[in-house]
Amino acid sequence: MDDPRLADHAVGLELELAELVEQRERARVQDRQADADRLQREIDSVQLELAETAEALAARPKPVEVRAHHAA
């Protein structure tokens, strides 16, 4: 059965990832290396979860398309 929540979860992870990368870059510019390192660990975790979610999405069976045959 298709679960649209899985696709929504992937989008949420992508948004979270973008925000974390932005925060990490800001920490680097502000010379807050400890914060940048912490954020990198969070980024790594989100990337792993996103990869697992993408694999789950790819493994889902594709819906079967039914076409009606019309006689001419």
C-alpha positions in Angstrom: 0.0 0.0 0.0 1.3 3.5 -0.9 2.1 5.7 2.1 2.2 9.4 1.0 3.7 10.2 4.4 6.9 8.6 3.4 7.3 11.1 0.5 6.3 13.9 2.9 8.9 12.7 5.3 11.6 12.9 2.6 10.6 16.5 1.8 10.8 17.4 5.5 14.2 15.8 5.8 15.4 17.8 2.7 14.2 21.0 4.3 15.9 20.2 7.6 19.1 19.3 5.8 19.1 22.7 4.0 18.6 24.5 7.3 21.3 22.6 9.1 23.8 23.3 6.3 23.0 27.0 6.4 23.5 27.0 10.2 26.8 25.1 9.9 28.1 27.6 7.3 27.1 30.5 9.6 28.9 28.8 12.5 32.0 28.4 10.4 31.9 32.1 9.2 31.5 33.2 12.9 34.5 30.9 13.9 32.3 28.7 16.1 34.0 25.4 15.3 32.4 23.4 18.1 28.9 24.4 16.8 30.0 23.7 13.2 31.2 20.2 14.3 27.9 19.5 16.2 25.9 20.6 13.2 27.9 18.4 10.9 27.1 15.4 13.0 23.4 16.4 12.8 23.8 16.8 9.0 25.4 13.3 8.7 22.4 11.8 10.7 19.8 13.6 8.5 21.6 12.5 5.3 21.6 8.9 6.5 17.9 9.1 7.3 17.2 10.7 3.9 19.1 8.0 2.1 17.2 5.3 3.9 13.9 7.1 3.1 14.8 7.4 -0.5 15.6 3.6 -0.6 12.2 2.9 0.9 10.5 5.1 -1.6 12.4 3.4 -4.5 11.5 -0.1 -3.2 7.8 0.6 -3.2 5.8 -1.2 -5.9 4.8 1.0 -8.7 1.0 1.4 -9.1 -0.5 -0.5 -12.0 -2.0 1.6 -14.7 -5.2 0.3 -16.1 -6.3 1.5 -19.6 -9.7 1.0 -21.0 -9.7 -0.4 -24.5 -12.2 1.4 -26.7 -13.4 -0.3 -29.9 -13.4 2.1 -32.9 
